[in-house]
Structure formats: structure tokens, C-alpha cells
Amino acid sequence: MKVTVRDCLTLPAFKEARILAGKPGLDNRVSAVSFLEPDQSGQIQSQMYKEDEMVLAAFSFEEKPLESRLKMIEDLSGAGAATLVLLPMGVMFREVNPNIIALADRLDLPVICLPSDAQITFSDIVNVVMEKVLYGDNFGNRLISNTIYHLLNFEKHSSFQSAAREAAINNNFQLVILSEDFNPIFSVETRYRTTIAEAIRAGIERDVNKSMVYTKIDINGALTYWGPVLINGEKHYMFIVDNEDSYSPGEITKLAEIVEIAIGMWKFSPVKDAKADFLKALRRGNRSLAYSLKEEAEVAGKEILSVFSIEGLEKDDCFKKISIFEKKTGYEVLKIHEGDEVWGMILEKKKSKTRESAVSLYQELQGAGAETIFHVTNVEGIEGSADAYQLINESWTFIKNIFPHKNLFTKYELALASNCINISIKNDSVKKNYMDLLEPFKIVGEGKGRQLLETLEIFVLDAGMNTSKTANMMGIHTNTVQYRLKRIKEILQADMMGTTIMPGLTVALAIERIEKITKKL
């Protein structure tokens, strides 16, 4: 239900109010009340204000320099304020600078003044305005009583789902229940002004999971109200859509309470989170279960672009980055959060806006502070996704020992690590053949051989065969690295840049690093 500045002016607290400027903005929406306290220079912290706020101020506005007053008007307008209400310390203003009037009119920001002798306090204004915003003129029982009639009609309905659908249809609202990972598990949609996916992205970006009270979000003209709800002791999220802006926030809050009570009375247990179960099945290698869930999870194998696992990044930060990526590309990201890990897959839906590489998401997450990122991109369907997760599962324990300077691992590093781990474990002739490639380092003596082998490991596995990077990582001069590489070439009696030399040498060096770790265990 929309409450405007014009509506607020009809309240008794504004009986003596005078509109100083900004009359074109009298139909601005008011959804909250805030306070203005500029610093000595006249600057305000615009980030402390939200859209549609009535901003109250009690300082001597007219005594501020004109430039300072104009800046306040601009900053408040930029923050989306609905109106500025002045409670002056002296008499009511008789004249207003024409520059103020022109700017406020242009920005549609009403500037309203209340007389100092009107016995009006901040609390008076807050109380009457918020009562109107929250409850309107006719906070009644129509919505609540009608909803209760349908939701708790145990004779007519056989389930909570059926009762909720009829209640929503008859009272012109929509209802969506989400898992803790923001996957929809129950919904009643009666309008299609926006999609559930768009609403979820907006909810994630607004940190609805951190709010202790309801959060109102306008999504493409659809007013949504968000809040947490416990179902069978497990945390979920629920948002309600007011289709026609018919109800006040107070009524929606009561509606949410009724829905939560009905969930308990119906003993409603949400259907399983099919998307989360689908991901878990793939991660655990249960291919038959994954195939049985793919339709319910709305995943076609050919849509899968990439699978991933991310560690060490706070869940909310990770979900926000993913939400921005989805909005930018049109890709859909299935995700699940367990412990300090977020894992999932990227899907290319028909509505995708771009051919942007999925790798750009992982680079963003790396920049945001993720400790470890595994991804396998360009997988082939469900079978390829299961293989990719198997590769991640097999490699994650030792891969940081093979590549201690990396935290973003592709299928190439994962494949190398998996193969080297298997060779190291088997301890057969294959392992011996690789380890024999490093035997020449023992001939030059233990100390010198260890120094040269360490240089070769960093050069090949960490520095991308770049002498400058090798020198930086080891803290030595580039000339020293070049000398050691020349000495290594003499010891191995082979050109390290040769295409037939490097594959075997790379595997041998990776196994050598694994062996160092296992000997310490």
C-alpha cells in the first residue's frame, strides 16, 4: 500500500506545515522515517539513507551557507529521499532562496517546514507517519481473516500446498519458500511480473539472511517482503509478493505470521531441495540418483558448462558474486553451501545473454579472497560432471602440496595431481620409472642436488618455466636461476624445453613433492 508525502501532509502533526519547495515531488512514496545531522562542513553521509525515507532535521537550515544547503538537497535526492522536513529553531521561514526552490523542484524533493511553536516533536512525527505506513487508514482483518479461512480449512483442503494456493489466489498475493541455500522448494505464483530467479538474486544482494526483521524489496514493480522461517527446526526463507500494492507492511507481517502458524498446524514438510540433492548425488558419484533427479532439478545435461568447488570464502560474499555473474551473463548457477565450502555448477540456459567464459566467475571469486577454487569447465553432460567431481575429490588432499603457490585449479592441474597421486600410492614400476628421472641429482651431492632439484621444481611447477618468476619466488637473482638451470641441463643431459622431455619430468617432480609430504606423515 503506497503512502505518499501528500498523504502524510493530511496527518494532524503536519496541520501547520508549509511546503517551501519541491511541490512536484509530493507524490513521492514514503516508507520510513530517518534523521539528518550534517557535519560542520554541511556534508551528510548519504550512504546512511535508504530510498523513500522522510528525513527530519532540527538544525537552523536557513543559517547554513547557500552552497551547503544546495549540497544537502542534492545528496538527499541522490540517496532517494522522499522529502526533507525541517523543525526550525526560530520562526517559520517567510522567504526561501529561489535557488533552493529551483533545485528542489527539479529534483522532485519536497522541503517542508513545521513551525517552532507547534509543539511537535520528532517522536510525534515518527509515530504518526510510521503508523500510516505500516497500517494505513484501514488496517483491518480482511486479509488476515480471509487467509485464515482458506489456510486452515481442513475440511476442504488435503494439504498445506492446496490451502496456500487458494489463499494466495483469493487475496492477490504470491508466496515462495526457499531453502537455506536460496533454492525454491515451494511457490504459489499468481502473477509473472518478475521471475523467482530474479527475486532470489535481489534477496541475496540485499542480505535478507542478515536482517532481523522483514525486508521489503521492489523488483521490477513487484513488492516483495522477505523474512526467515523455521520449518521442522530447519532455517528457510519466505517471501511474499503484494501483487497490487494493496496491503501495508504491517498486514504483510501479520500474513507471514499466519502462514508460519499454518505450516506448523498442517505439519507441512517442504519437498526435498531437488537441486541440492542433484548436486550432492553428483559430488558423491551416485550417477543413477543424479539421473533420476535431473528433471526435478530442471537440469538438462547439455546445459552444464562447468562444475566447481570453492573454499574459504564467506557464504554471503560468494553468493553475491554468483548473483552478479548470473545477472550479467544470463547463466544459472546451482549451488550448495556446506561448512566453509560452496560448490555447484554453471548452466547455460536458452536465455543466456553472452558467450562469456565461466572462468570469469572463478577469477572474480579468486579476487574476492577465496582460499581455494577447483573447477572443471567444458564438461560433457551428467557423466562428465560426475567425472569432474570425482577428479576434484581425488585431488584436493594433495594438490596444494604439488602447487603450493596456486589457489585456482583447472582440470589440467587436477588431472596431473590425480594421476601423480595414483602413481605414488601404487608404488610399482611406473613410479620407479618416473623417480629414476631424478636420480642424477643424487650424484652431485646431497646439499647441491637438493638445491638444484628445488630450483627445478619451482621453475616447472610454480613459475610456468619463467626464470624471473622463479627468482622472485626463491628470493635469488635471475642470473643465479639461469646458472642453476644450465647446471641442471648438464646433469640431466637433456634439453628441458624439449617436448618429449617436459611431460615426464613434470610428473616426476609432482610425485617427488607428494613423496616429501607422505614421508612426514
Secondary structure, DSSP 8 states (H G I E B T S, - for coil): ---BHHHHTTSGGGTT-EEEE-GGGTT-B--EEEE----TTS---GGG--TTEEEEE-S-GGGS-HHHHHHHHHHHHHTT-SEEEE--SSS--S---HHHHHHHHHHT--EEE--GGG---HHHHHHHHHHHHHH-S---SHHHHHHHHHHT-TTT-SSHHHHHHHHHHHHTEEEEEE-TTS-EEEEE-S--SS-HHHHHHHHHHTTGGG-SS-EEEEETTEEEEEEEEEETTEEEEEEEEETTS-S-HHHHHHHHHHHHHHHHHTT------HHHHHHHHHHTT-HHHHHHHTTTTT--GGGEEEEEEEESS-HHHHHHHHHHHHHHH--EEEEEEETTEEEEEEE--TT------THHHHHHHHHTT-SEEEEEES--HHHHHHHHHHHHHHHTTTHHHHSTT--EE-HHHHHHHHHHHHHHHH-SHHHHHHHHTTTHHHHT-HHHHHHHHHHHHIIIIISTT-HHHHHHHHTS-HHHHHHHHHHHHHHHTS-TT-TTTHHHHHHHHHHHHHHHHHHH-
